[in-house]
C-alpha cells in the first residue's frame, strides 16, 4: 500500500488513538504511517461494543432480579471473566463462581469485598449497590 492510500476513516476513537500502518513511500522504501481507522474495522468494533453493552445490561438485570451477585455486573463492566478476576483477587476460580451467587455474596467479609472492590477500582459501597448507580461506575 502506498503512503497516501492508508485509510483515514474517522471513528469514535479517532481523537483518542491512532494505528500504525506500514506503507511504501515515494522512493519505494517501507515506512510507518498513522491511520485514524478503516471503515470495515470501525464497523466490526461497533458490533463488538454493541454486544458488550447488551451483556452489561443483561448482567445488571440479573443482579437487580437477584439472580446473580453484583460481581457479574462489574465483571462485564470491566471486561473480565472468572479467570481474570481470580487472578486479580487471588481467590480460587471456584470461589469466584460461588461468590457470584447472591446469597453467598451477601455474607462475604469486608476484607473479601475490599479485594473485589480493589480489582474493579470501585468502592465497597458501589460494589454492593449496583442498583443505585445507573450510569455504570
Secondary structure, 3 states (H helix, E strand, C coil): CEHHHCCECCCCCCCCCCEEEEEECCCCCEEEEEECECHHHHHHHHHHHHHHHHHHHHHHHHHHCCCCCHHHHHHHHCCCCHHHHHHHHCCCHHHHHHHCCHHHHHCCCHHHHHHHHHHHCCCHHHHHCHHHCCCCC
